[in-house]
Amino acid sequence: MQNHIRELRKSNKLSQEELAKLCKVSRQTINAIENDKYDPTLQLAFDIAFVLGTSVDQLFVSRPIKN
């Protein structure tokens, strides 16, 4: 699942470290999520959305299913 976290984080002038602290996770977790290496828990997705001033459905974009 792709996401818009990097773009929204930058538009909010937050570093990965700052976002991580606000969400009570490590910077590495934010980095992994931004690089599609890790899918956050539902609670973390809500926390990130809250900090970035958006909704969870605006953070994530479904990839088309390949046949």
N, CA, C and O atoms as a Tripos MOL2 file, in Angstrom:
@<TRIPOS>MOLECULE
protein
  268   267    67     0     0
PROTEIN
NO_CHARGES

@<TRIPOS>ATOM
      1 N           0.8450   -1.1740    0.0000 N.3       1 MET1
      2 CA          0.0000    0.0000    0.0000 C.3       1 MET1
      3 C           0.8920    1.2400    0.0000 C.2       1 MET1
      4 O           1.7370    1.4000    0.8810 O.2       1 MET1
      5 N           0.7100    2.0970   -0.9640 N.am      2 GLN2
      6 CA          1.4860    3.3270   -1.0510 C.3       2 GLN2
      7 C           0.9020    4.3580   -0.0870 C.2       2 GLN2
      8 O          -0.2560    4.2680    0.3210 O.2       2 GLN2
      9 N           1.7300    5.3380    0.2650 N.am      3 ASN3
     10 CA          1.2370    6.3680    1.1670 C.3       3 ASN3
     11 C           1.7690    7.7380    0.7840 C.2       3 ASN3
     12 O           2.6930    7.8690   -0.0180 O.2       3 ASN3
     13 N           1.1590    8.7530    1.3790 N.am      4 HIS4
     14 CA          1.5300   10.1520    1.1320 C.3       4 HIS4
     15 C           2.1530   10.7790    2.3790 C.2       4 HIS4
     16 O           2.1560   12.0000    2.5300 O.2       4 HIS4
     17 N           2.6740    9.9470    3.2580 N.am      5 ILE5
     18 CA          3.1800   10.4560    4.5280 C.3       5 ILE5
     19 C           4.3550   11.4050    4.3220 C.2       5 ILE5
     20 O           4.3900   12.4740    4.9300 O.2       5 ILE5
     21 N           5.3080   11.0410    3.4860 N.am      6 ARG6
     22 CA          6.4750   11.9040    3.2590 C.3       6 ARG6
     23 C           6.0580   13.2940    2.7960 C.2       6 ARG6
     24 O           6.5310   14.3000    3.3240 O.2       6 ARG6
     25 N           5.1750   13.3450    1.8130 N.am      7 GLU7
     26 CA          4.7400   14.6370    1.2770 C.3       7 GLU7
     27 C           4.0110   15.4630    2.3410 C.2       7 GLU7
     28 O           4.2610   16.6590    2.4870 O.2       7 GLU7
     29 N           3.1120   14.8150    3.0770 N.am      8 LEU8
     30 CA          2.3680   15.5310    4.1090 C.3       8 LEU8
     31 C           3.2720   15.9540    5.2620 C.2       8 LEU8
     32 O           3.1100   17.0410    5.8180 O.2       8 LEU8
     33 N           4.2180   15.0980    5.6160 N.am      9 ARG9
     34 CA          5.1610   15.4360    6.6870 C.3       9 ARG9
     35 C           5.9750   16.6660    6.2940 C.2       9 ARG9
     36 O           6.1500   17.5860    7.0930 O.2       9 ARG9
     37 N           6.4720   16.6730    5.0560 N.am     10 LYS10
     38 CA          7.2730   17.8120    4.5940 C.3      10 LYS10
     39 C           6.4410   19.0820    4.4890 C.2      10 LYS10
     40 O           6.9250   20.1690    4.8060 O.2      10 LYS10
     41 N           5.1970   18.9560    4.0470 N.am     11 SER11
     42 CA          4.3450   20.1470    3.9450 C.3      11 SER11
     43 C           4.0030   20.7070    5.3230 C.2      11 SER11
     44 O           3.6830   21.8880    5.4600 O.2      11 SER11
     45 N           4.0730   19.8510    6.3440 N.am     12 ASN12
     46 CA          3.8740   20.2930    7.7300 C.3      12 ASN12
     47 C           5.1910   20.6940    8.3930 C.2      12 ASN12
     48 O           5.2340   20.9870    9.5870 O.2      12 ASN12
     49 N           6.2700   20.7010    7.5920 N.am     13 LYS13
     50 CA          7.6040   21.1020    8.0540 C.3      13 LYS13
     51 C           8.0570   20.2870    9.2680 C.2      13 LYS13
     52 O           8.5780   20.8300   10.2430 O.2      13 LYS13
     53 N           7.8470   18.9750    9.1830 N.am     14 LEU14
     54 CA          8.2730   18.0630   10.2390 C.3      14 LEU14
     55 C           9.3560   17.1290    9.7040 C.2      14 LEU14
     56 O           9.2860   16.6740    8.5620 O.2      14 LEU14
     57 N          10.3380   16.8540   10.5220 N.am     15 SER15
     58 CA         11.3330   15.8420   10.1690 C.3      15 SER15
     59 C          10.7630   14.4750   10.5320 C.2      15 SER15
     60 O           9.7550   14.3760   11.2310 O.2      15 SER15
     61 N          11.4180   13.4330   10.0530 N.am     16 GLN16
     62 CA         10.9980   12.0890   10.4500 C.3      16 GLN16
     63 C          11.0970   11.9360   11.9610 C.2      16 GLN16
     64 O          10.2280   11.3280   12.5860 O.2      16 GLN16
     65 N          12.1430   12.4810   12.5420 N.am     17 GLU17
     66 CA         12.3510   12.4000   13.9900 C.3      17 GLU17
     67 C          11.2260   13.0930   14.7480 C.2      17 GLU17
     68 O          10.7230   12.5600   15.7380 O.2      17 GLU17
     69 N          10.8300   14.2740   14.2900 N.am     18 GLU18
     70 CA          9.7590   15.0110   14.9650 C.3      18 GLU18
     71 C           8.4310   14.2590   14.8710 C.2      18 GLU18
     72 O           7.7050   14.1460   15.8580 O.2      18 GLU18
     73 N           8.1200   13.7480   13.6800 N.am     19 LEU19
     74 CA          6.8860   12.9800   13.5190 C.3      19 LEU19
     75 C           6.9150   11.7420   14.3940 C.2      19 LEU19
     76 O           5.9160   11.3950   15.0250 O.2      19 LEU19
     77 N           8.0520   11.0790   14.4310 N.am     20 ALA20
     78 CA          8.1890    9.8740   15.2500 C.3      20 ALA20
     79 C           7.9360   10.1810   16.7220 C.2      20 ALA20
     80 O           7.2110    9.4440   17.3900 O.2      20 ALA20
     81 N           8.5190   11.2500   17.2300 N.am     21 LYS21
     82 CA          8.3240   11.6160   18.6370 C.3      21 LYS21
     83 C           6.8550   11.9120   18.9340 C.2      21 LYS21
     84 O           6.3290   11.4940   19.9660 O.2      21 LYS21
     85 N           6.2040   12.6270   18.0350 N.am     22 LEU22
     86 CA          4.7990   12.9600   18.2360 C.3      22 LEU22
     87 C           3.9030   11.7170   18.2130 C.2      22 LEU22
     88 O           2.8460   11.6910   18.8440 O.2      22 LEU22
     89 N           4.3400   10.6890   17.4790 N.am     23 CYS23
     90 CA          3.5740    9.4440   17.3630 C.3      23 CYS23
     91 C           4.0910    8.3490   18.3050 C.2      23 CYS23
     92 O           3.5630    7.2370   18.3270 O.2      23 CYS23
     93 N           5.1260    8.6790   19.0780 N.am     24 LYS24
     94 CA          5.7020    7.7390   20.0580 C.3      24 LYS24
     95 C           6.2290    6.4530   19.4100 C.2      24 LYS24
     96 O           5.9980    5.3490   19.9020 O.2      24 LYS24
     97 N           6.9390    6.6280   18.2990 N.am     25 VAL25
     98 CA          7.6220    5.5240   17.6260 C.3      25 VAL25
     99 C           9.0290    5.9900   17.2760 C.2      25 VAL25
    100 O           9.3770    7.1470   17.5120 O.2      25 VAL25
    101 N           9.8310    5.1040   16.7200 N.am     26 SER26
    102 CA         11.1860    5.4800   16.3200 C.3      26 SER26
    103 C          11.1890    6.1420   14.9430 C.2      26 SER26
    104 O          10.2560    5.9870   14.1550 O.2      26 SER26
    105 N          12.2610    6.8800   14.6810 N.am     27 ARG27
    106 CA         12.4210    7.4920   13.3620 C.3      27 ARG27
    107 C          12.5080    6.4080   12.2920 C.2      27 ARG27
    108 O          12.0320    6.5940   11.1720 O.2      27 ARG27
    109 N          13.1200    5.2730   12.6430 N.am     28 GLN28
    110 CA         13.2440    4.1680   11.7000 C.3      28 GLN28
    111 C          11.8770    3.6250   11.2930 C.2      28 GLN28
    112 O          11.6930    3.1970   10.1530 O.2      28 GLN28
    113 N          10.9250    3.6410   12.2150 N.am     29 THR29
    114 CA          9.5710    3.1960   11.8960 C.3      29 THR29
    115 C           8.9430    4.1180   10.8630 C.2      29 THR29
    116 O           8.3460    3.6510    9.8930 O.2      29 THR29
    117 N           9.0730    5.4240   11.0670 N.am     30 ILE30
    118 CA          8.5200    6.3850   10.1020 C.3      30 ILE30
    119 C           9.1950    6.2050    8.7530 C.2      30 ILE30
    120 O           8.5280    6.2210    7.7190 O.2      30 ILE30
    121 N          10.5100    6.0340    8.7520 N.am     31 ASN31
    122 CA         11.2450    5.8240    7.5080 C.3      31 ASN31
    123 C          10.7480    4.5700    6.7890 C.2      31 ASN31
    124 O          10.5220    4.5980    5.5790 O.2      31 ASN31
    125 N          10.5790    3.4830    7.5180 N.am     32 ALA32
    126 CA         10.1150    2.2290    6.9090 C.3      32 ALA32
    127 C           8.7130    2.3760    6.3360 C.2      32 ALA32
    128 O           8.4260    1.8360    5.2680 O.2      32 ALA32
    129 N           7.8420    3.0910    7.0210 N.am     33 ILE33
    130 CA          6.4780    3.3040    6.5190 C.3      33 ILE33
    131 C           6.5220    4.1450    5.2440 C.2      33 ILE33
    132 O           5.8680    3.8120    4.2550 O.2      33 ILE33
    133 N           7.2910    5.2290    5.2660 N.am     34 GLU34
    134 CA          7.3880    6.0970    4.0900 C.3      34 GLU34
    135 C           7.9400    5.3620    2.8750 C.2      34 GLU34
    136 O           7.5860    5.6830    1.7400 O.2      34 GLU34
    137 N           8.8000    4.3830    3.1050 N.am     35 ASN35
    138 CA          9.4270    3.6330    2.0120 C.3      35 ASN35
    139 C           8.7180    2.3220    1.7140 C.2      35 ASN35
    140 O           9.2790    1.4470    1.0550 O.2      35 ASN35
    141 N           7.4910    2.1800    2.1950 N.am     36 ASP36
    142 CA          6.6540    0.9990    1.9360 C.3      36 ASP36
    143 C           7.3230   -0.3060    2.3670 C.2      36 ASP36
    144 O           7.1260   -1.3470    1.7390 O.2      36 ASP36
    145 N           8.1050   -0.2460    3.4280 N.am     37 LYS37
    146 CA          8.7550   -1.4400    3.9770 C.3      37 LYS37
    147 C           7.9860   -1.9930    5.1760 C.2      37 LYS37
    148 O           8.2390   -3.1120    5.6200 O.2      37 LYS37
    149 N           7.0480   -1.2040    5.6950 N.am     38 TYR38
    150 CA          6.3220   -1.5790    6.9060 C.3      38 TYR38
    151 C           4.9330   -0.9610    6.8520 C.2      38 TYR38
    152 O           4.7850    0.2230    6.5490 O.2      38 TYR38
    153 N           3.9220   -1.7600    7.1460 N.am     39 ASP39
    154 CA          2.5530   -1.2520    7.2420 C.3      39 ASP39
    155 C           2.2640   -0.9580    8.7060 C.2      39 ASP39
    156 O           2.3940   -1.8410    9.5540 O.2      39 ASP39
    157 N           1.8740    0.2770    9.0090 N.am     40 PRO40
    158 CA          1.6260    0.6270   10.4040 C.3      40 PRO40
    159 C           0.3780   -0.0600   10.9550 C.2      40 PRO40
    160 O          -0.5110   -0.4740   10.2110 O.2      40 PRO40
    161 N           0.3420   -0.1650   12.2750 N.am     41 THR41
    162 CA         -0.8780   -0.6430   12.9110 C.3      41 THR41
    163 C          -1.9730    0.3870   12.6610 C.2      41 THR41
    164 O          -1.6940    1.5270   12.2910 O.2      41 THR41
    165 N          -3.1940   -0.0170   12.8630 N.am     42 LEU42
    166 CA         -4.3130    0.9080   12.6790 C.3      42 LEU42
    167 C          -4.1820    2.0990   13.6170 C.2      42 LEU42
    168 O          -4.4330    3.2370   13.2200 O.2      42 LEU42
    169 N          -3.7890    1.8380   14.8620 N.am     43 GLN43
    170 CA         -3.6220    2.9310   15.8290 C.3      43 GLN43
    171 C          -2.5450    3.9050   15.3770 C.2      43 GLN43
    172 O          -2.7310    5.1190   15.4600 O.2      43 GLN43
    173 N          -1.4170    3.3820   14.9010 N.am     44 LEU44
    174 CA         -0.3470    4.2640   14.4280 C.3      44 LEU44
    175 C          -0.7970    5.0510   13.2020 C.2      44 LEU44
    176 O          -0.4610    6.2280   13.0720 O.2      44 LEU44
    177 N          -1.5360    4.4340   12.3190 N.am     45 ALA45
    178 CA         -2.0540    5.1500   11.1450 C.3      45 ALA45
    179 C          -2.9390    6.3170   11.5820 C.2      45 ALA45
    180 O          -2.8480    7.4100   11.0220 O.2      45 ALA45
    181 N          -3.7960    6.0880   12.5840 N.am     46 PHE46
    182 CA         -4.6440    7.1710   13.1060 C.3      46 PHE46
    183 C          -3.7970    8.2580   13.7650 C.2      46 PHE46
    184 O          -4.0860    9.4450   13.6140 O.2      46 PHE46
    185 N          -2.7540    7.8610   14.4950 N.am     47 ASP47
    186 CA         -1.8760    8.8390   15.1420 C.3      47 ASP47
    187 C          -1.1550    9.7010   14.1130 C.2      47 ASP47
    188 O          -1.0840   10.9210   14.2620 O.2      47 ASP47
    189 N          -0.6230    9.0730   13.0730 N.am     48 ILE48
    190 CA          0.0600    9.8220   12.0220 C.3      48 ILE48
    191 C          -0.9130   10.7820   11.3350 C.2      48 ILE48
    192 O          -0.5860   11.9470   11.1110 O.2      48 ILE48
    193 N          -2.0880   10.2980   11.0070 N.am     49 ALA49
    194 CA         -3.0920   11.1420   10.3490 C.3      49 ALA49
    195 C          -3.4420   12.3430   11.2290 C.2      49 ALA49
    196 O          -3.5500   13.4650   10.7340 O.2      49 ALA49
    197 N          -3.6180   12.1100   12.5250 N.am     50 PHE50
    198 CA         -3.9620   13.1950   13.4470 C.3      50 PHE50
    199 C          -2.8530   14.2470   13.4680 C.2      50 PHE50
    200 O          -3.1240   15.4420   13.3490 O.2      50 PHE50
    201 N          -1.6100   13.8020   13.6180 N.am     51 VAL51
    202 CA         -0.4780   14.7330   13.6760 C.3      51 VAL51
    203 C          -0.3510   15.5200   12.3700 C.2      51 VAL51
    204 O          -0.0290   16.7070   12.3880 O.2      51 VAL51
    205 N          -0.6030   14.8660   11.2520 N.am     52 LEU52
    206 CA         -0.4590   15.5310    9.9470 C.3      52 LEU52
    207 C          -1.7210   16.2770    9.5210 C.2      52 LEU52
    208 O          -1.7510   16.8860    8.4520 O.2      52 LEU52
    209 N          -2.7580   16.2320   10.3490 N.am     53 GLY53
    210 CA         -3.9730   17.0010   10.0640 C.3      53 GLY53
    211 C          -4.7700   16.4770    8.8960 C.2      53 GLY53
    212 O          -5.3210   17.2530    8.1160 O.2      53 GLY53
    213 N          -4.8370   15.1620    8.7680 N.am     54 THR54
    214 CA         -5.5760   14.5570    7.6680 C.3      54 THR54
    215 C          -6.3000   13.3160    8.1680 C.2      54 THR54
    216 O          -6.3250   13.0490    9.3690 O.2      54 THR54
    217 N          -6.8760   12.5730    7.2660 N.am     55 SER55
    218 CA         -7.5540   11.3330    7.6280 C.3      55 SER55
    219 C          -6.7270   10.1410    7.1540 C.2      55 SER55
    220 O          -5.8730   10.2740    6.2780 O.2      55 SER55
    221 N          -6.9880    8.9900    7.7360 N.am     56 VAL56
    222 CA         -6.2520    7.7850    7.3630 C.3      56 VAL56
    223 C          -6.4450    7.4720    5.8820 C.2      56 VAL56
    224 O          -5.4900    7.0980    5.2020 O.2      56 VAL56
    225 N          -7.6570    7.6190    5.3800 N.am     57 ASP57
    226 CA         -7.8800    7.2880    3.9670 C.3      57 ASP57
    227 C          -7.1580    8.2480    3.0250 C.2      57 ASP57
    228 O          -6.9240    7.9040    1.8670 O.2      57 ASP57
    229 N          -6.8000    9.4470    3.4970 N.am     58 GLN58
    230 CA         -6.0140   10.3640    2.6740 C.3      58 GLN58
    231 C          -4.5140   10.0420    2.7320 C.2      58 GLN58
    232 O          -3.7560   10.4570    1.8550 O.2      58 GLN58
    233 N          -4.0930    9.3110    3.7540 N.am     59 LEU59
    234 CA         -2.6770    8.9390    3.8890 C.3      59 LEU59
    235 C          -2.2740    7.8190    2.9420 C.2      59 LEU59
    236 O          -1.1610    7.8120    2.4170 O.2      59 LEU59
    237 N          -3.1760    6.8800    2.7260 N.am     60 PHE60
    238 CA         -2.8310    5.6490    2.0210 C.3      60 PHE60
    239 C          -3.5910    5.5070    0.7140 C.2      60 PHE60
    240 O          -4.7540    5.8960    0.6070 O.2      60 PHE60
    241 N          -2.9070    4.9380   -0.2880 N.am     61 VAL61
    242 CA         -3.4830    4.7210   -1.6100 C.3      61 VAL61
    243 C          -3.3040    3.2530   -1.9410 C.2      61 VAL61
    244 O          -2.1930    2.7260   -1.8690 O.2      61 VAL61
    245 N          -4.3790    2.5990   -2.2990 N.am     62 SER62
    246 CA         -4.2880    1.1910   -2.6810 C.3      62 SER62
    247 C          -3.6080    1.0570   -4.0300 C.2      62 SER62
    248 O          -3.8570    1.8350   -4.9510 O.2      62 SER62
    249 N          -2.7510    0.0630   -4.1290 N.am     63 ARG63
    250 CA         -2.1270   -0.2580   -5.4260 C.3      63 ARG63
    251 C          -3.0860   -1.1100   -6.2260 C.2      63 ARG63
    252 O          -3.8100   -1.9240   -5.6540 O.2      63 ARG63
    253 N          -3.1080   -0.9430   -7.5330 N.am     64 PRO64
    254 CA         -3.9670   -1.8050   -8.3520 C.3      64 PRO64
    255 C          -3.5360   -3.2650   -8.2360 C.2      64 PRO64
    256 O          -2.3460   -3.5620   -8.1290 O.2      64 PRO64
    257 N          -4.4920   -4.1560   -8.2560 N.am     65 ILE65
    258 CA         -4.2110   -5.5770   -8.2050 C.3      65 ILE65
    259 C          -3.7130   -6.0310   -9.5610 C.2      65 ILE65
    260 O          -4.3510   -5.7850  -10.5840 O.2      65 ILE65
    261 N          -2.5520   -6.7070   -9.5620 N.am     66 LYS66
    262 CA         -1.9810   -7.2170  -10.8240 C.3      66 LYS66
    263 C          -2.4540   -8.6380  -11.0420 C.2      66 LYS66
    264 O          -2.4880   -9.4350  -10.1050 O.2      66 LYS66
    265 N          -2.8160   -8.9580  -12.2650 N.am     67 ASN67
    266 CA         -3.2470  -10.3130  -12.6090 C.3      67 ASN67
    267 C          -2.0890  -11.1220  -13.1280 C.2      67 ASN67
    268 O          -2.2580  -12.2920  -13.4700 O.2      67 ASN67
@<TRIPOS>BOND
     1     1     2 1
     2     2     3 1
     3     3     4 2
     4     3     5 am
     5     5     6 1
     6     6     7 1
     7     7     8 2
     8     7     9 am
     9     9    10 1
    10    10    11 1
    11    11    12 2
    12    11    13 am
    13    13    14 1
    14    14    15 1
    15    15    16 2
    16    15    17 am
    17    17    18 1
    18    18    19 1
    19    19    20 2
    20    19    21 am
    21    21    22 1
    22    22    23 1
    23    23    24 2
    24    23    25 am
    25    25    26 1
    26    26    27 1
    27    27    28 2
    28    27    29 am
    29    29    30 1
    30    30    31 1
    31    31    32 2
    32    31    33 am
    33    33    34 1
    34    34    35 1
    35    35    36 2
    36    35    37 am
    37    37    38 1
    38    38    39 1
    39    39    40 2
    40    39    41 am
    41    41    42 1
    42    42    43 1
    43    43    44 2
    44    43    45 am
    45    45    46 1
    46    46    47 1
    47    47    48 2
    48    47    49 am
    49    49    50 1
    50    50    51 1
    51    51    52 2
    52    51    53 am
    53    53    54 1
    54    54    55 1
    55    55    56 2
    56    55    57 am
    57    57    58 1
    58    58    59 1
    59    59    60 2
    60    59    61 am
    61    61    62 1
    62    62    63 1
    63    63    64 2
    64    63    65 am
    65    65    66 1
    66    66    67 1
    67    67    68 2
    68    67    69 am
    69    69    70 1
    70    70    71 1
    71    71    72 2
    72    71    73 am
    73    73    74 1
    74    74    75 1
    75    75    76 2
    76    75    77 am
    77    77    78 1
    78    78    79 1
    79    79    80 2
    80    79    81 am
    81    81    82 1
    82    82    83 1
    83    83    84 2
    84    83    85 am
    85    85    86 1
    86    86    87 1
    87    87    88 2
    88    87    89 am
    89    89    90 1
    90    90    91 1
    91    91    92 2
    92    91    93 am
    93    93    94 1
    94    94    95 1
    95    95    96 2
    96    95    97 am
    97    97    98 1
    98    98    99 1
    99    99   100 2
   100    99   101 am
   101   101   102 1
   102   102   103 1
   103   103   104 2
   104   103   105 am
   105   105   106 1
   106   106   107 1
   107   107   108 2
   108   107   109 am
   109   109   110 1
   110   110   111 1
   111   111   112 2
   112   111   113 am
   113   113   114 1
   114   114   115 1
   115   115   116 2
   116   115   117 am
   117   117   118 1
   118   118   119 1
   119   119   120 2
   120   119   121 am
   121   121   122 1
   122   122   123 1
   123   123   124 2
   124   123   125 am
   125   125   126 1
   126   126   127 1
   127   127   128 2
   128   127   129 am
   129   129   130 1
   130   130   131 1
   131   131   132 2
   132   131   133 am
   133   133   134 1
   134   134   135 1
   135   135   136 2
   136   135   137 am
   137   137   138 1
   138   138   139 1
   139   139   140 2
   140   139   141 am
   141   141   142 1
   142   142   143 1
   143   143   144 2
   144   143   145 am
   145   145   146 1
   146   146   147 1
   147   147   148 2
   148   147   149 am
   149   149   150 1
   150   150   151 1
   151   151   152 2
   152   151   153 am
   153   153   154 1
   154   154   155 1
   155   155   156 2
   156   155   157 am
   157   157   158 1
   158   158   159 1
   159   159   160 2
   160   159   161 am
   161   161   162 1
   162   162   163 1
   163   163   164 2
   164   163   165 am
   165   165   166 1
   166   166   167 1
   167   167   168 2
   168   167   169 am
   169   169   170 1
   170   170   171 1
   171   171   172 2
   172   171   173 am
   173   173   174 1
   174   174   175 1
   175   175   176 2
   176   175   177 am
   177   177   178 1
   178   178   179 1
   179   179   180 2
   180   179   181 am
   181   181   182 1
   182   182   183 1
   183   183   184 2
   184   183   185 am
   185   185   186 1
   186   186   187 1
   187   187   188 2
   188   187   189 am
   189   189   190 1
   190   190   191 1
   191   191   192 2
   192   191   193 am
   193   193   194 1
   194   194   195 1
   195   195   196 2
   196   195   197 am
   197   197   198 1
   198   198   199 1
   199   199   200 2
   200   199   201 am
   201   201   202 1
   202   202   203 1
   203   203   204 2
   204   203   205 am
   205   205   206 1
   206   206   207 1
   207   207   208 2
   208   207   209 am
   209   209   210 1
   210   210   211 1
   211   211   212 2
   212   211   213 am
   213   213   214 1
   214   214   215 1
   215   215   216 2
   216   215   217 am
   217   217   218 1
   218   218   219 1
   219   219   220 2
   220   219   221 am
   221   221   222 1
   222   222   223 1
   223   223   224 2
   224   223   225 am
   225   225   226 1
   226   226   227 1
   227   227   228 2
   228   227   229 am
   229   229   230 1
   230   230   231 1
   231   231   232 2
   232   231   233 am
   233   233   234 1
   234   234   235 1
   235   235   236 2
   236   235   237 am
   237   237   238 1
   238   238   239 1
   239   239   240 2
   240   239   241 am
   241   241   242 1
   242   242   243 1
   243   243   244 2
   244   243   245 am
   245   245   246 1
   246   246   247 1
   247   247   248 2
   248   247   249 am
   249   249   250 1
   250   250   251 1
   251   251   252 2
   252   251   253 am
   253   253   254 1
   254   254   255 1
   255   255   256 2
   256   255   257 am
   257   257   258 1
   258   258   259 1
   259   259   260 2
   260   259   261 am
   261   261   262 1
   262   262   263 1
   263   263   264 2
   264   263   265 am
   265   265   266 1
   266   266   267 1
   267   267   268 2
@<TRIPOS>SUBSTRUCTURE
     1 MET1         2 RESIDUE 1 A MET
     2 GLN2         6 RESIDUE 1 A GLN
     3 ASN3        10 RESIDUE 1 A ASN
     4 HIS4        14 RESIDUE 1 A HIS
     5 ILE5        18 RESIDUE 1 A ILE
     6 ARG6        22 RESIDUE 1 A ARG
     7 GLU7        26 RESIDUE 1 A GLU
     8 LEU8        30 RESIDUE 1 A LEU
     9 ARG9        34 RESIDUE 1 A ARG
    10 LYS10       38 RESIDUE 1 A LYS
    11 SER11       42 RESIDUE 1 A SER
    12 ASN12       46 RESIDUE 1 A ASN
    13 LYS13       50 RESIDUE 1 A LYS
    14 LEU14       54 RESIDUE 1 A LEU
    15 SER15       58 RESIDUE 1 A SER
    16 GLN16       62 RESIDUE 1 A GLN
    17 GLU17       66 RESIDUE 1 A GLU
    18 GLU18       70 RESIDUE 1 A GLU
    19 LEU19       74 RESIDUE 1 A LEU
    20 ALA20       78 RESIDUE 1 A ALA
    21 LYS21       82 RESIDUE 1 A LYS
    22 LEU22       86 RESIDUE 1 A LEU
    23 CYS23       90 RESIDUE 1 A CYS
    24 LYS24       94 RESIDUE 1 A LYS
    25 VAL25       98 RESIDUE 1 A VAL
    26 SER26      102 RESIDUE 1 A SER
    27 ARG27      106 RESIDUE 1 A ARG
    28 GLN28      110 RESIDUE 1 A GLN
    29 THR29      114 RESIDUE 1 A THR
    30 ILE30      118 RESIDUE 1 A ILE
    31 ASN31      122 RESIDUE 1 A ASN
    32 ALA32      126 RESIDUE 1 A ALA
    33 ILE33      130 RESIDUE 1 A ILE
    34 GLU34      134 RESIDUE 1 A GLU
    35 ASN35      138 RESIDUE 1 A ASN
    36 ASP36      142 RESIDUE 1 A ASP
    37 LYS37      146 RESIDUE 1 A LYS
    38 TYR38      150 RESIDUE 1 A TYR
    39 ASP39      154 RESIDUE 1 A ASP
    40 PRO40      158 RESIDUE 1 A PRO
    41 THR41      162 RESIDUE 1 A THR
    42 LEU42      166 RESIDUE 1 A LEU
    43 GLN43      170 RESIDUE 1 A GLN
    44 LEU44      174 RESIDUE 1 A LEU
    45 ALA45      178 RESIDUE 1 A ALA
    46 PHE46      182 RESIDUE 1 A PHE
    47 ASP47      186 RESIDUE 1 A ASP
    48 ILE48      190 RESIDUE 1 A ILE
    49 ALA49      194 RESIDUE 1 A ALA
    50 PHE50      198 RESIDUE 1 A PHE
    51 VAL51      202 RESIDUE 1 A VAL
    52 LEU52      206 RESIDUE 1 A LEU
    53 GLY53      210 RESIDUE 1 A GLY
    54 THR54      214 RESIDUE 1 A THR
    55 SER55      218 RESIDUE 1 A SER
    56 VAL56      222 RESIDUE 1 A VAL
    57 ASP57      226 RESIDUE 1 A ASP
    58 GLN58      230 RESIDUE 1 A GLN
    59 LEU59      234 RESIDUE 1 A LEU
    60 PHE60      238 RESIDUE 1 A PHE
    61 VAL61      242 RESIDUE 1 A VAL
    62 SER62      246 RESIDUE 1 A SER
    63 ARG63      250 RESIDUE 1 A ARG
    64 PRO64      254 RESIDUE 1 A PRO
    65 ILE65      258 RESIDUE 1 A ILE
    66 LYS66      262 RESIDUE 1 A LYS
    67 ASN67      266 RESIDUE 1 A ASN
